[in-house]
Amino acid sequence: MKKFCQSAIEILNSCTAKEYPIAFCNLKIQFFNEFQRGLVFSTLHGTDFFKNVLDCLDGAQWTEKGEYGNNFRKMVEPYFQYEI
Protein backbone atom coordinates (compact mmCIF):
# COMPACT_ATOMS: atom_id res chain seq x y z
CA MET A 1 0.00 0.00 0.00
CA LYS A 2 2.80 2.41 0.91
CA LYS A 3 4.59 1.89 -2.41
CA PHE A 4 1.33 2.32 -4.30
CA CYS A 5 0.64 5.66 -2.58
CA GLN A 6 4.19 6.90 -3.15
CA SER A 7 3.93 5.99 -6.83
CA ALA A 8 0.47 7.59 -7.12
CA ILE A 9 1.78 10.85 -5.67
CA GLU A 10 4.70 10.85 -8.11
CA ILE A 11 2.36 10.23 -11.04
CA LEU A 12 -0.03 12.98 -9.94
CA ASN A 13 2.81 15.45 -9.38
CA SER A 14 3.95 14.92 -12.97
CA CYS A 15 0.47 15.41 -14.50
CA THR A 16 -0.71 18.50 -16.26
CA ALA A 17 -3.84 20.20 -14.95
CA LYS A 18 -5.81 18.54 -17.74
CA GLU A 19 -4.42 15.05 -17.04
CA TYR A 20 -4.72 15.22 -13.24
CA PRO A 21 -8.46 14.46 -12.77
CA ILE A 22 -8.37 11.41 -15.01
CA ALA A 23 -5.16 10.10 -13.44
CA PHE A 24 -6.48 10.68 -9.91
CA CYS A 25 -9.76 8.86 -10.61
CA ASN A 26 -7.95 5.93 -12.23
CA LEU A 27 -5.50 5.65 -9.34
CA LYS A 28 -8.29 5.91 -6.76
CA ILE A 29 -10.28 3.16 -8.52
CA GLN A 30 -7.18 0.95 -8.64
CA PHE A 31 -6.52 1.64 -4.95
CA PHE A 32 -10.12 0.78 -4.07
CA ASN A 33 -9.91 -2.52 -5.93
CA GLU A 34 -6.56 -3.49 -4.40
CA PHE A 35 -6.75 -2.25 -0.83
CA GLN A 36 -10.09 -0.96 0.44
CA ARG A 37 -11.83 -4.32 0.79
CA GLY A 38 -15.18 -2.66 0.11
CA LEU A 39 -14.72 -0.02 2.83
CA VAL A 40 -16.09 3.41 1.99
CA PHE A 41 -14.49 6.68 3.15
CA SER A 42 -15.73 10.25 3.30
CA THR A 43 -14.81 12.82 0.67
CA LEU A 44 -12.92 14.67 3.39
CA HIS A 45 -9.65 13.33 1.92
CA GLY A 46 -10.10 15.01 -1.43
CA THR A 47 -6.98 15.02 -3.56
CA ASP A 48 -4.84 14.49 -0.44
CA PHE A 49 -6.08 10.91 -0.18
CA PHE A 50 -2.77 9.21 -1.00
CA LYS A 51 -0.84 11.58 1.27
CA ASN A 52 -3.28 10.90 4.11
CA VAL A 53 -2.79 7.16 3.71
CA LEU A 54 1.01 7.59 3.73
CA ASP A 55 0.86 9.80 6.80
CA CYS A 56 -1.15 7.17 8.68
CA LEU A 57 1.18 4.40 7.58
CA ASP A 58 4.01 6.51 8.99
CA GLY A 59 2.27 6.72 12.36
CA ALA A 60 -0.04 9.76 12.16
CA GLN A 61 -3.44 9.29 13.80
CA TRP A 62 -6.54 9.68 11.64
CA THR A 63 -8.97 11.61 13.82
CA GLU A 64 -12.11 11.67 11.70
CA LYS A 65 -15.00 10.35 13.78
CA GLY A 66 -17.87 8.13 12.73
CA GLU A 67 -18.21 5.23 10.34
CA TYR A 68 -16.08 6.72 7.55
CA GLY A 69 -13.21 7.49 9.92
CA ASN A 70 -13.44 4.01 11.40
CA ASN A 71 -13.41 2.51 7.90
CA PHE A 72 -10.25 4.45 7.06
CA ARG A 73 -8.52 3.19 10.20
CA LYS A 74 -9.67 -0.40 9.48
CA MET A 75 -8.15 -0.16 6.02
CA VAL A 76 -4.80 1.24 7.17
CA GLU A 77 -4.23 -0.86 10.32
CA PRO A 78 -3.25 -4.19 8.69
CA TYR A 79 -0.67 -2.45 6.50
CA PHE A 80 0.64 -0.28 9.32
CA GLN A 81 2.00 -3.39 11.04
CA TYR A 82 3.96 -4.61 8.03
CA GLU A 83 5.05 -1.63 5.97
CA ILE A 84 6.83 0.72 8.36
Buried (B, 14 or more C-beta within 10 A) or exposed (E): BBEBBBEBBEBBEEEEEEEBEEBBEEBBEEBBEEBBEEBEBEEEBEEEBBBBBBBBBEEEEBEBEEEBBBBBBEBBEEBBEEEE
